[in-house]
Amino acid sequence: MAASKPVEAAVVAATVPGSGSGVSGGSATAGPGTGGLPRWQLALAVGAPLLLGAGAMYLWSRQRRRRDTGGRGDASGLKRNSERKTPEGRASPAPGSGHPEGPGTHLEMNSLDRAQAAKNKGNKYFKAGKYEQAIQCYTEAISLCPTEKNVDLSTFYQNRAAAFEQLQKWKEVAQDCTKAVELNPKYVKALFRRAKAHEKLDNKKECLEDVTAVCILEGFQNQQSMLLADKVLKLLGKEKAKEKYKNREPLMPSPQFIKSYFSSFTDDIISQPMLKGEKSDEDKDKEGEALEVKENSGYLKAKQYMEEENYDKIISECSKEIDAQGKYMAEALLLRATFYLLIGNANAAKPDLDKVISLKEANVKLRANALIKRGSMYMQQQQPLLSTQDFNMAADIDPQNADVYHHRGQLKILLDQVEEAVADFDECIRLRPESALAQAQKCFALYRQAYTGNNSSQIQAAMKGFEDVIKRFPRCAEGYALYAQALTDQQQFGKADEMYDKCINLEPDNATTYVHKGLLQLQWKQDLDRGLELISKAIEIDNKCDFAYETMGTIEVQRGNMEKATDMFNKAINLAKSEMEMAHLYSLCDAAHAQTEVAKKYGLKPPTL
């Protein structure tokens, strides 16, 4: 589930020295001794891949923030500069802005003094709300000002733009700000005012470039600039994703992704192995020949293809069963819907899920599973109320189904309802005491609660809980991965690295773990080469791992390699499983492109690794 991933830091890949610690849930932040390592606002999946919420533990970026930062992606902790509404006496400092002495200086000063007097008069009108008169005065100041006085002249244009802004004459605002920036290329007020004018004129690309320049010039310390950058990036991302997603070619995820997804369900009928009675000849399988099913059933044929990992044929076989209204129609609907979700076609999946849920005569576990998957789909689409309704309905119709509580617990974590998440994991564990995944995720929920509350004793209790889980369930890869996340938060990097190694030993084909380990090398040792090597290994293992491409792209932004970053983001976009995830990736791509344009125009570059 690629829920909204704020682009506030990724926008221009802001570096925030001393903002805290932790590659935790995918957020690498600057911490003590990191040399200003940038923070990545990434959402990472641990163990099961991120897809629908169901079948995946989606870990949000969590990082230590200054006390006045209101939450992930919130810029409330940034310095609040002025609203930039009032006119000013001088522009931003610029080299050579003093008044030279020499022949003719007296006449120049007289002209400049008259221009300044007109500007001061305009400022009085501005403060009195008489914007038309203010504009006349600023126009007089522009006409009087010696042409070589670039900085003063830029101030007059900027002040006139401020007056036009009050009259909502956005075209004139943009024109005057352009004049001001031509005269003083790093004039923050003019750049920001032009950015706001471009926003009103719906010139999103131009708005983004201006606000990107402002963010860099201000060192990412102004709330207004950061919020505008975040807003326009989201709008651009949504626009592009809407068109791209509508025309995208469905893409089957990697076999590892699919197997990880199904492994998170224990009460899912459609993911269970075929029964002996459904196969025509068990001996044929032992001889290496393809299994055949006894019945002429599209659904059973689809199940056979699942066992063979021939996933591309499953939807068509399920359609045959549904068209024939066969005895396994409910199962076929659910299996087809599941694969529609896996390839990112939620519009096709929903009618099938709706039908299964409405089939009162269908097996209750089929209906509950359909509700879990539809609820997860709603959460992916940022409809938490509908999502919660589906999970609650699933619990009502099948109260002994451990999957309901397991996946609802994940939903509650996403909604920051940690106590309720723990209660759901407890119920899942009561029903299935050997559910290692639920045990590990309960520990994570408790740790997150303690971490965000900065409760040291509860943090230690949660860390002990992780130790108990990995002792009881030494084959649970997710236990090691989640423990590694917590250890990284606590800056116990060496032990976290060991946990990732154990996770990799258990699941050598899990690409996401390699990415986590790569990010750890960046934070722990600032070892860029090793970090990139591990992320490249993830792509080698699974060339459909969009998370690896996104992470690689984010790192390349930090290195200043915008062309490579854009290429990585585009690869991730082509693999995105939802329109929302695609919108986020487009935002990252647009941010990288904007930085490239700003570097060309103004020679401005953010801090790099």
Secondary structure as the mmCIF struct_conf table of DSSP 4:
data_model
#
loop_
_struct_conf.conf_type_id
_struct_conf.id
_struct_conf.beg_label_comp_id
_struct_conf.beg_label_asym_id
_struct_conf.beg_label_seq_id
_struct_conf.end_label_comp_id
_struct_conf.end_label_asym_id
_struct_conf.end_label_seq_id
TURN_TY1_P TURN_TY1_P1 GLU A 8 ALA A 13
TURN_TY1_P TURN_TY1_P2 PRO A 17 GLY A 18
BEND BEND1 SER A 19 SER A 19
STRN STRN1 SER A 24 SER A 24
TURN_TY1_P TURN_TY1_P3 GLY A 25 GLY A 26
STRN STRN2 SER A 27 SER A 27
TURN_TY1_P TURN_TY1_P4 PRO A 32 GLY A 33
BEND BEND2 THR A 34 GLY A 36
HELX_LH_PP_P HELX_LH_PP_P1 LEU A 37 TRP A 40
STRN STRN3 LEU A 44 VAL A 46
BEND BEND3 GLY A 47 ALA A 48
HELX_LH_PP_P HELX_LH_PP_P2 PRO A 49 PRO A 49
BEND BEND4 LEU A 50 GLY A 53
TURN_TY1_P TURN_TY1_P5 ALA A 54 GLY A 55
STRN STRN4 MET A 57 LEU A 59
HELX_LH_PP_P HELX_LH_PP_P3 TRP A 60 SER A 61
TURN_TY1_P TURN_TY1_P6 ARG A 67 ASP A 68
BEND BEND5 GLY A 71 GLY A 71
TURN_TY1_P TURN_TY1_P7 ARG A 72 GLY A 73
TURN_TY1_P TURN_TY1_P8 SER A 76 GLY A 77
BEND BEND6 LEU A 78 LEU A 78
STRN STRN5 LYS A 79 LYS A 79
BEND BEND7 ARG A 84 ARG A 84
BEND BEND8 THR A 86 THR A 86
BEND BEND9 GLY A 89 ARG A 90
BEND BEND10 SER A 92 SER A 92
TURN_TY1_P TURN_TY1_P9 PRO A 95 GLY A 96
BEND BEND11 GLY A 98 GLY A 98
BEND BEND12 GLY A 102 GLY A 102
TURN_TY1_P TURN_TY1_P10 PRO A 103 GLY A 104
HELX_RH_AL_P HELX_RH_AL_P1 THR A 105 LYS A 127
TURN_TY1_P TURN_TY1_P11 ALA A 128 GLY A 129
HELX_RH_AL_P HELX_RH_AL_P2 TYR A 131 LEU A 144
BEND BEND13 CYS A 145 CYS A 145
TURN_TY1_P TURN_TY1_P12 THR A 147 GLU A 148
HELX_RH_AL_P HELX_RH_AL_P3 ASN A 150 GLN A 166
TURN_TY1_P TURN_TY1_P13 LEU A 167 GLN A 168
HELX_RH_AL_P HELX_RH_AL_P4 TRP A 170 LEU A 183
BEND BEND14 ASN A 184 ASN A 184
TURN_TY1_P TURN_TY1_P14 PRO A 185 LYS A 186
HELX_RH_AL_P HELX_RH_AL_P5 VAL A 188 LYS A 200
TURN_TY1_P TURN_TY1_P15 LEU A 201 ASP A 202
HELX_RH_AL_P HELX_RH_AL_P6 LYS A 204 LEU A 217
TURN_TY1_P TURN_TY1_P16 GLU A 218 PHE A 220
STRN STRN6 ASN A 222 ASN A 222
HELX_RH_AL_P HELX_RH_AL_P7 GLN A 223 LYS A 246
TURN_TY1_P TURN_TY1_P17 ASN A 247 ASN A 247
HELX_LH_PP_P HELX_LH_PP_P4 ARG A 248 PRO A 250
HELX_RH_AL_P HELX_RH_AL_P8 PRO A 255 SER A 263
TURN_TY1_P TURN_TY1_P18 SER A 264 SER A 264
BEND BEND15 THR A 266 ASP A 267
HELX_RH_3T_P HELX_RH_3T_P1 ILE A 269 SER A 271
BEND BEND16 GLN A 272 GLN A 272
HELX_LH_PP_P HELX_LH_PP_P5 PRO A 273 LEU A 275
HELX_RH_3T_P HELX_RH_3T_P2 LYS A 276 GLU A 278
STRN STRN7 LYS A 279 LYS A 279
BEND BEND17 SER A 280 SER A 280
HELX_RH_AL_P HELX_RH_AL_P9 GLU A 282 LYS A 286
TURN_TY1_P TURN_TY1_P19 GLU A 287 GLY A 288
HELX_LH_PP_P HELX_LH_PP_P6 GLU A 289 LEU A 291
STRN STRN8 VAL A 293 VAL A 293
BEND BEND18 LYS A 294 GLU A 295
HELX_RH_AL_P HELX_RH_AL_P10 GLY A 298 GLU A 307
TURN_TY1_P TURN_TY1_P20 GLU A 308 GLU A 309
HELX_RH_3T_P HELX_RH_3T_P3 TYR A 311 LYS A 313
HELX_RH_AL_P HELX_RH_AL_P11 ILE A 314 ASP A 323
TURN_TY1_P TURN_TY1_P21 ALA A 324 GLN A 325
TURN_TY1_P TURN_TY1_P22 LYS A 327 TYR A 328
HELX_RH_AL_P HELX_RH_AL_P12 MET A 329 LEU A 342
TURN_TY1_P TURN_TY1_P23 ILE A 343 GLY A 344
HELX_RH_AL_P HELX_RH_AL_P13 ALA A 346 SER A 358
TURN_TY1_P TURN_TY1_P24 LYS A 360 GLU A 361
BEND BEND19 ALA A 362 ALA A 362
HELX_RH_AL_P HELX_RH_AL_P14 VAL A 364 GLN A 380
TURN_TY1_P TURN_TY1_P25 GLN A 381 GLN A 382
HELX_RH_AL_P HELX_RH_AL_P15 PRO A 384 ILE A 397
TURN_TY1_P TURN_TY1_P26 PRO A 399 GLN A 400
HELX_RH_AL_P HELX_RH_AL_P16 ALA A 402 LEU A 414
TURN_TY1_P TURN_TY1_P27 LEU A 415 ASP A 416
HELX_RH_AL_P HELX_RH_AL_P17 VAL A 418 LEU A 431
TURN_TY1_P TURN_TY1_P28 PRO A 433 GLU A 434
HELX_RH_AL_P HELX_RH_AL_P18 ALA A 436 THR A 452
TURN_TY1_P TURN_TY1_P29 GLY A 453 ASN A 454
HELX_RH_AL_P HELX_RH_AL_P19 SER A 456 ARG A 472
TURN_TY1_P TURN_TY1_P30 PRO A 474 ARG A 475
HELX_RH_AL_P HELX_RH_AL_P20 ALA A 477 ASP A 489
TURN_TY1_P TURN_TY1_P31 GLN A 490 GLN A 491
HELX_RH_AL_P HELX_RH_AL_P21 PHE A 493 LEU A 506
TURN_TY1_P TURN_TY1_P32 PRO A 508 ASP A 509
HELX_RH_AL_P HELX_RH_AL_P22 ALA A 511 LYS A 525
HELX_RH_AL_P HELX_RH_AL_P23 LEU A 528 ILE A 541
TURN_TY1_P TURN_TY1_P33 ASN A 543 LYS A 544
HELX_RH_AL_P HELX_RH_AL_P24 ASP A 546 ARG A 559
TURN_TY1_P TURN_TY1_P34 GLY A 560 GLY A 560
HELX_RH_AL_P HELX_RH_AL_P25 MET A 562 LEU A 575
BEND BEND20 LYS A 577 SER A 578
HELX_RH_AL_P HELX_RH_AL_P26 GLU A 579 TYR A 602
#
